[in-house]
Amino acid sequence: MPKFLIQASYTAEGAEGLLKEGASGRRAAVDRVVAELGGTVEAMYFTFGEDDLVSILDFPDSVSMAAVSLTVKASGAIHSRATPLLTPDEIDEAARRQVPFRPPGA
């Protein structure tokens, strides 16, 4: 299953909701959403600084991740970035593929 690193920050409204609901409530909500699309939450951590939340999610496909991302962003409660995570084997496979690329001006 494709893995994604999620880095997120709450808006003021999202932070107010987190204060009311608690971190365990948000974890349960994330677990439900991800499971509904056939995925799992590998890890979820709250942080402070630029990001408020970091998690690793497994989804059956990229479209499922995109669906969650669009829905979460549309709520206005959180700003997030999803980064695909690749295994060493996947990078080895990519390195073996022939790519007919020519740099500009070459």
C-alpha positions as CSV (number, residue, x, y, z in Angstrom):
1,M,0.0,0.0,0.0
2,P,1.3,3.5,-0.8
3,K,2.5,5.4,2.3
4,F,2.2,9.1,2.8
5,L,3.8,11.5,5.3
6,I,1.2,14.1,6.4
7,Q,2.4,17.4,7.9
8,A,-0.4,19.6,9.1
9,S,-1.1,22.8,11.0
10,Y,-4.4,23.8,12.5
11,T,-6.2,27.1,11.8
12,A,-7.5,29.0,14.8
13,E,-10.8,27.2,14.4
14,G,-9.2,23.9,14.2
15,A,-7.1,24.5,17.3
16,E,-10.3,25.5,19.2
17,G,-11.8,22.2,18.1
18,L,-8.7,20.2,19.2
19,L,-8.9,21.9,22.6
20,K,-12.6,20.9,23.0
21,E,-12.2,17.4,21.6
22,G,-8.8,16.4,22.8
23,A,-6.0,14.7,20.9
24,S,-7.4,11.2,21.4
25,G,-10.7,12.4,19.9
26,R,-8.9,13.6,16.8
27,R,-6.9,10.4,16.6
28,A,-10.1,8.4,16.6
29,A,-11.6,10.6,13.9
30,V,-8.5,10.2,11.7
31,D,-8.6,6.4,12.2
32,R,-12.2,6.3,11.1
33,V,-11.7,8.4,8.0
34,V,-8.6,6.5,6.9
35,A,-10.2,3.0,7.6
36,E,-13.3,4.0,5.6
37,L,-11.1,4.3,2.5
38,G,-9.3,1.0,3.2
39,G,-6.2,2.5,4.8
40,T,-4.5,2.5,8.2
41,V,-2.7,5.0,10.4
42,E,0.8,3.8,11.0
43,A,1.8,6.7,13.2
44,M,0.3,10.0,14.5
45,Y,2.1,12.6,16.6
46,F,1.2,16.0,17.7
47,T,4.0,18.6,17.5
48,F,4.7,22.2,18.0
49,G,6.4,24.7,15.8
50,E,5.5,25.1,12.1
51,D,3.5,21.9,12.1
52,D,0.9,20.8,14.7
53,L,0.6,17.2,13.5
54,V,2.7,14.6,11.7
55,S,1.4,11.2,10.7
56,I,2.1,8.3,8.4
57,L,-0.9,6.9,6.6
58,D,-1.2,3.8,4.4
59,F,-3.8,3.9,1.6
60,P,-4.7,1.4,-1.1
61,D,-4.0,4.1,-3.8
62,S,-3.2,7.7,-4.3
63,V,-6.8,8.6,-5.2
64,S,-7.9,7.7,-1.7
65,M,-5.2,10.0,-0.3
66,A,-6.3,12.8,-2.6
67,A,-9.9,12.3,-1.5
68,V,-9.0,12.7,2.1
69,S,-6.7,15.7,1.4
70,L,-9.4,17.6,-0.5
71,T,-12.1,16.9,2.1
72,V,-9.8,18.0,5.0
73,K,-8.6,21.1,3.2
74,A,-12.2,22.1,2.3
75,S,-13.1,22.1,6.0
76,G,-10.9,25.1,6.6
77,A,-9.8,23.7,10.0
78,I,-6.4,22.5,8.9
79,H,-3.6,23.1,6.3
80,S,-1.8,20.0,5.3
81,R,0.9,18.6,3.0
82,A,1.0,14.9,1.8
83,T,4.3,13.5,0.7
84,P,4.5,10.1,-0.9
85,L,6.9,7.8,0.9
86,L,8.9,5.2,-1.2
87,T,10.8,2.2,0.0
88,P,14.4,1.5,-1.0
89,D,13.1,-1.3,-3.2
90,E,10.8,1.1,-5.0
91,I,13.6,3.5,-5.6
92,D,15.8,0.6,-6.9
93,E,13.0,-0.3,-9.3
94,A,12.8,3.3,-10.5
95,A,16.5,3.5,-11.0
96,R,16.4,0.4,-13.3
97,R,13.8,2.0,-15.6
98,Q,15.1,3.6,-18.8
99,V,13.9,7.2,-19.2
100,P,14.3,8.8,-22.6
101,F,15.1,12.3,-21.2
102,R,17.2,15.0,-22.9
103,P,18.1,18.1,-20.9
104,P,17.3,21.5,-22.5
105,G,19.9,22.5,-25.0
106,A,21.6,19.1,-25.2
